[in-house]
Amino acid sequence: MKSHCIKTALLAAALAGALHASATPSAPAGEGGQPENDLKLVAASMPKYVLRGEKIKYYVQIVNNGSAPVTSVTAQWLKDGQAVAEETVSGLDVAPQQQGSFALGSFALDQEGDYDIALKISRVNGKEDERAEDNLSPTVRTYCRSKLEKRKTLLEFFSTEKCTACPSAHYAIDEALDGKDGLVEIGHHAGYKTDRYTIAESTAMEWFYRSGNTYAPAIMVDRNNVGGVFSSLFADNVPVVGATAENAQALYEESQSVPALVSVNMSASIDNRKLYLNVSGKQLLPIDTPDSVRLYVYLTEDSIYTGNQAGAGSSFYHRFSARKSLTPTWGEAIDVAGYSGDFSFYIPKTWNIANVRVVAFVANYNATDKNDCRVLNTEELRVSDAQNITGIGEHRPRDDAFWQLVSASGVVLDSGSGAEKLASSIARQGHGLLIIRTKDHAVKVFR
């Protein structure tokens, strides 16, 4: 099994914007010798979604191609091609032919709108850069809004009973993320062999690893590769990284810096152990690929006891294991502008229904690029919180039978055909007395 690690100092640098330096290949000298002040802007992490009036964090990576150490850098913000602000960062110490990074945090947009933003290095050590042609970042379309909805973060954990290192990784990550808001977990029994809890959809998720390099314990956070921010974590250039507390913490914080791009809403009802579920939502912010968005719906079970876990001595409790996918392996295509889907499933008696959750998430899907499948938002629902339906079992219309759902005051709330759609409609209604009308009957049900 392979493991990844990252130094705490590097995480602090990436998250807080402190300087770090590492060796980089020497830049060739130009004609007439090497210039004294010459920086190359290598990469810039630039947020796409920002709050009106709130200062924005930008992280910049540079290479010093000059002969003098870099002690200060002045950067400009270009809005729609025009310079609108600048900031000077001092106290740097980037030696010639070395790489460094710094953070910018003084710029804010004071009006809602969609803007094309770019960064430009304008001065080095207080002087003009002698080769300015490599000082401009790519332009990023930035969406400024007065309000942004908070997202939930999807943590997918690859772990099996045969993985000796997995229990300690679970414990470390659980401790690091304890109490974090908006964290939703799916445990895939894949990555290092399989076990009795492996489902086909979990094995298919091994596609996200670097080809030929599956291992456990491993994690994905929002199916995202943020190598531009955490270059050492993503050495394999895929969304899967080693399952360490440091990695999980860093990627959770990065995920939470991005708002919810779509909404995910769920309502559910239970008739005996038959679950009826509706998942709906809509686009909240502009996204790059609205035509390739998919909905994924899983059932997970937490705290599954086993006495066969490698590396755990004897007993171990599996976390949020993926038990059933209610959508195809790669989700269901949806119209992200507004979507709604109904699902049903009989929960086996071997599952502890008190520990069963529905996890629904919306993600982009690109069959040829595993780094273009980022999760846009996630939601979860405890099945034990679903409302019990009483009476529906006594009246289940045929698949082609027309019905109306009527309130106690006689208002028609919904209509359709078939038992499955009827159950889903009931699940979306409020508590109280409802009446099902068909051609031949009128039956009362209670939520």
N, C-alpha and C positions, 0 to 999 in steps of 0.2 A: 504494500500500500504506500501511496505517495502522500506527503504532507507538505503544506505551505506554511511559511511564517512571515511575519512582518514586524519590524522593530517599532516599539512604541514611539520612539522619536520621529520616525517617518510618518506615522499616523498623525501625530501632533502637527507635523509640518504641513501635511496635506489638508488637514481640517482647520488649523488655526492660521495657516499662511506663513509659517516661519520659514526661514531660508534653509535649504539643504543643498549640498553640492556633491557631485560624483564625477568620476572621470568620464570624459567623452573624447572621441577621436579628434585629433588636432585638425583645425580648419586650415585649408591651404592659404598661404599668403598671396595677396594680390600683387599686381604689378607695382613696382616701386616699394615693396616691403609691406609688412603687416601694419595696418592702421592702429592708432593708439586706442580709439574708442569705437568699437564695432560690436554690436549685439545682434544676435539672431533670435527672433521670437519663434520658439519651437512649438508651443502649444498654449492654448488659453481655455480654461473652463469657464463658460459664459452662460448663465442661467437664461432659459427661454421664457419663464413665467415669473413675474415680479409684482410686488405690491406697490401701488402708487404712493410715492413719498418715502418709501423705505430704502435705506442705503443697501446697495447690492454688492455681494462678495464676488470678486473675480480672482481666479488663481492663474498665474502666468508662469510658464517655464521658458527660460532663456539659455542661450549658449554665449559665453564671452569669446568672441573671435578676435578681440583686440589684444594689444600688448600690455595694457594697463589693467590692474584689478578694478572690478566694478564695485563702487561703493554706494552709488545712487542711480536710480532710473526714474525718468519722467514718462508717464504714459498719458495718452489722450484718448477720450471717448469720441467716436464719430457716430453721430445720429443721422441716419439717412444721408450719409456722405459728408456731413458738416461737423467740424470739431466743436464740441459743446462744453467740454470740461477736461481737466487734467489733474493728475495727482503725482506727487514725487514721493518715492519710497527711499529712505536713507538707511544707513546702518548695515548695508549689505557687504559681503566680502566674497566675491566670486573671482577666483584667480583666472588668468588667461587659459583658454582651452578647457575650461570647466563649465559645468551646467549648474544653474541655480534656479530658484523659484521664489516668488513673492506673492502677496495678496494685495488687492486694491479694494477699498471699501468706502469711498467718499461720494460715489455717484448715485443719484436717484432720479427716477422719472416722476415728474409732478403732475402729469396728465395721463388719463387712460388712453390707450391706443395700441396700435401695432407698429413697431419701429424696427428698422434695420440698424443694428448696433455692431460696431467693429472697434477693436483696440489697436492703437498704434504707439510704438516706442518712439518718442520724439527727441529725448535727450539722454545721454549717458554721462554720468559724472558731471552733470551740468552743462555739457557741450553737445553740439550736434553729432549724431551718429554719422560716421564717415561713409558708411554703406547702408543707406536707408531702405534699399529695395526689399529686404527680408524682415521688415519691422512691422508688418501689418497682419492682423489676424483675419481669418475668414469672417464674413458677415453673418450674424445670427439674427433671425427674426425674433424679436422680443415682444411678448404680450404683457402689457401693463394693465392691471385691474385693481379696483378698489377693494375687492374681496376675493380670496382664494379658498376653496374648500380643502380641508385637510384630508390626506389620503391614508389608507392603511397599507402596510408593507407586507408583502408575501415572502416568507422565508421557506424555501424548499430544502429539506434535509435528506441527504442520501446516506442510508445506514441499514445494515442487516444484522441478523443474529450471528453471522459468521465473522463479523468485523470486531477484532479485539480492541481496537482503538476507539470505537464508537461510543461506548458508555461514558468515558471520561470527557469526550468532546461534547456530548449532550449536557453533562453536568456543568461544564465550564460555560457553554453558551447560555444555558438556562440562567445561571447566576449573573452573567454579564447583561442580559436583556430583561432580567426580572423587573416587572413594574413598568416596562416601556409601553406607551400608548400605541394603539393601532398596529399591533404585530399579530399576524395570522400565519400559522405554520401548517405545512403539509409534510409528512414523513414518507419518503419514497423508499421502499425496501428494494433498493437497487444500488448499482455502483460497484459493489464488491460481491459478486455472486448473487444468489437470490435466497429467499426463505419462504416459509409457509404463508407469509402475509404479502408477498409480492403480487401486484396486479400488472397486467400487460401495459397499461398506460404509464406506470412508473418506470418499467424497463425502457419504454420508448423515450423517456426523458433523458436517457444516457446520450442521446443525440447532442445535448448541450455541452458535453465534455469535448476536450480536444480529441480528435480521432485516434483511437487505439490507446487511450490513456484514462480509462475509467478507474475509479478508486473510491474508497470511503474511509473515514467520514468526509463528506463534502457538502457544500451548500450553494444555493443560488438565492440571490435577493432581488426580487422583481425581474428575474430573468435578464439582468442587465450587466453589460460589460462597461465598467467605468474606468478603463485603463488610463484615460487621460488624467484622472485624478489620483488613482492608486496604481501606478504603473507596475510596482513589484508584486501586487496581489494578482494581477491579471497577466502574468508572464505567458500563460497558454493562449491568451487572446480569445477567451470564451467566457460565458457568464458563470461557469462553475469554478469555485475556488475551494481551498482547504477549509475544513470546518474548525476554525479556531475562534476563541472568544474575541480576539482583536479584530479579526476579519468581519465577524458578525456585527460587532459594535460599529465599526467604520462604515459598513455598507448600509446598516439600518439608518444611521444619521444622514448618509447621502440620500437615501430614499426619501426620508422625511423632509428633505429640503425642496422636494418637488411636490406641487399640489396634486389633488385628484383631477385627472383629466376627463374622467367620466364618472357618473354616479352608478352605484350598484345597490339596488334595493331588493330585499327578500321578504316574502310573507309565506307562512307555512301552516298547515294543519295536519293533524294525525287522526286517522280513523283506525282504531286498534293499533297495529304497527305499520299501517300503510301511510307513507308520507306523501303529502301533496304540496308542491312547491311552486311558487311563482318568482321569477327573477326578472327585474326590469331596471331600466335606467336610461340615461341620455348623455350626450356629449356636454361637457362643462366648459372646455377651452379648445381652441384650435389645436389640431394634431396633424402631424406630417403625413400620416398614411391612413386616412379614414376608411378607405375601401378594403383594407386587409385586416380588419379588427375581428377578433373572435371572442366568444363567451365560453368559459370553462366552468364546469360545476362538478365538485367532488364531494363525497361523503368521507369524513375521517373519523377515527375512533381513538380517543386518548387513553393512556394508562392501561394498555394491554399487557397483562402479566405473562412473563416467560421465565422458565427455569433453565433455558438453554442458551442464554446470551453469552457469547465469547467475550472475555475481558471483564465480566461482571461478577465473577465468583459463582453465584448461583442465581439469585433472583434479579429481575430487571423489568421495568415498565416501559414499553414502547410509547413514544410520544406521537400523537396526532397522525397515526398511520393512515395512509390512503387506502380506503376499503372499497370504494366504488366510484367510477367516473360516470356521471349521468349525461355527459356529452361525449362526442367522439374524441379520440386521442388528441387531436389538434384543434379541439373546440368546434363551436358552431359559428358560422359567419353571421354577423348581425349588421343591421343598419345602426351605426353608432349614434346617429342623430336622435334616435329613439327606438328602444328595443324592449321586447317582453317575451318570456318563454315559460312554458308550463312543464313540470316534470313530476313523476311519481315513482315511488320505489317502496317495496315491502322490506322493512328492516329485519334481517334474520334474528331469530331468538338467541343465537349465539353471541350477538353483539350486545354490549351494555349500552342501552339506549340513552342512559344518563350521560354518557361520555361521547356521544355521536354529535358531530357538527357538520353543517353544510358550509362549504367554502366555495364562493363564486368569485371569479375574477375576469376582467376584460384585459386582453393583451393583443398587441400586434402579432401577426404571424407571417414570417417570410421563410418559405421552405428551403431557400438556398442560402440563407444568412442567419446563423444562430445568434448573431449579435444584434439582430433587428426584430426582436420578439419581446420587447419590454412590456411589462405589466403596467396598465394605466390606472387601475384601482382594484381593490379587493374588499370583500365583505365576508363575514361569517355569521352563522346563526346556530345556536344550540337547539338541537331537535327537541330537547326537553322543554324549551320555551315555546314550542309550537302549540297552537290552540287545539284542544281536543274537539272533534266533531261528534256529536251524538245524534243519532237518528238517520244519518245518511246511509248507513249500512242496511237500513230497512227499506230504502228506496233508491235503487240504482238503475236509472234508465238505460235502455239499450244504447249501443254506440250510435245509432241513427235516430234516436228518439229526441224530439224537440222539447226543451224545458224553458221555464222562466223562473228566475229567482226574485222573490218579492219580499219587501219589508213588512213588518207587523202592521204598518199603517197603510199598506196596499200599493206602495211605490215599486214599480218594476226596476230592479237594480241591475239585472243582467239577463241575457238569454243565450241559448246555444243548443248544441246537440251532443249527447254522450255523457257518460258518467265521469270520465277523466276531466273534461272541461268544466263540468258542474262542480267537482271537488275543488278545482283550482279557483273557480269563481268564489266559492264559499270561503276559501282561505284568504281572499282579498277583502272580505267584508268585515265590518266591525262586530263587536260582541252583541249577543242578544238573540232574539227570536227571528228566524227566517222561514219563509214558506217556499217550497218547491212545487211548481205547477207544471203538470204535463197534460196531455190530451185527456187522460182518464183519471188523474189523481191530483190531490193537493196534500202535501206532507210537511209537517212542521219539523224544523231542525234547530238545534241550539248551538251557539258558539260560546 
